[in-house]
């Protein structure tokens, strides 16, 4: 008899609010994925790794275009539109460690910000040579999606492979270093092996002409484009800067007097190949008195600062790429979790007098930034990413 007496305590409430909630819930419909069959069926493919000879069978879901490059990985769970359009991935086949990719599609390409730059992207096109995923999701659902990931890759002529154990591949990269690989498509000619790190990649991605953003803003910044991401321009303009973007081989020393400061951007490849930039920057670093202007570099800009100062750089075994790389401030011991994408680092043992490390990677001990002891010159290897997922860390913008 006790249970019948207590059963009324567990009946749903019949208040007006509960009835309204019940009606609202009953009216909801299941979320319908957007996007139907993609424009072209999948095709059998192989990821071929040169050094080991390993061939991984998989399927091509992007452009059925054979390619080759340096196989690298990134650990972000989201942010593939930003990563693929980041010029720093030029010449590289990007492996995403997140198991499922593509479920939120790709933003519309016709949406521009106030500066006239595409929203949701870090460059004017896909710069990565290819994309590797474990499980590609063709059906996508997002309020801002304009197409599926596969159709965007086809639109840009970039291959994408699915069905690969990307975590196994990531372990191989961590153990053996960045791998040379190529995408082979069934029924198509195999591509030639390519070592993009031997190429002058910055010369391929730098701007062709001088362009100014945020005209009228009070602080005038001269920005060297070594493969600059769009979000850097947005962030500088948001902070009151008029940003004049120039090619990597621009004559800096002869033109810096018209600006309040110099910015050195991110970019791909071996920094030592940027001979023109290093020589021009060396002249700027040697200025004295009233000619001295603040200089800040990130990623490639950090490496160029070190080379111009007289230090040396070296290639990291597998680079630091992802959204959660720990970095320590050498001045005060503070630690940061940062987004990164670089394959080279400054050898701090070769820093000349007057310079010292500013940041250090807590994982591998590599340099993450340098600082001049008396002049306003400093840099950070970490970088600001697009807000869509590759990190929201902004300390390198506000430093």
RADA-V291226 format. One record per run of one state. SS is the DSSP state (A for helix, B for strand, O for the rest). FROM is the first residue (numbers start at 1). TO is the last residue. If there is no record, write none. Layout:
ss: (SS,SS)
from: (FROM,FROM)
to: (TO,TO)
//
This chain:
ss: (O,A,O,A,O,B,O,B,O,B,O,B,O,A,O,A,B,O,B,O,B,O,B,O,B,O,B,O,B,O,B,O,B,O,B,O,B,O,A,O,B,O,A,O,B,O,A,O,A,O,B,O,B,O,A,O,B,O,A,O,B,O,A,O,A,O,A,O,B,O,A,O,B,O,B,A,O,B,O,B,O,B,O,A,O)
from: (1,2,11,16,28,34,35,43,50,55,61,67,75,80,85,87,90,91,92,97,100,102,106,108,112,113,118,119,128,129,130,133,135,137,140,141,145,148,149,157,159,163,166,177,179,186,196,199,201,206,211,214,219,225,230,239,241,247,256,259,261,265,271,274,275,286,289,292,294,299,300,310,312,330,335,348,351,355,362,367,373,377,381,395,399)
to: (1,10,15,27,33,34,42,49,54,60,66,74,79,84,86,89,90,91,96,99,101,105,107,111,112,117,118,127,128,129,132,134,136,139,140,144,147,148,156,158,162,165,176,178,185,195,198,200,205,210,213,218,224,229,238,240,246,255,258,260,264,270,273,274,285,288,291,293,298,299,309,311,329,334,347,350,354,361,366,372,376,380,394,398,399)
//
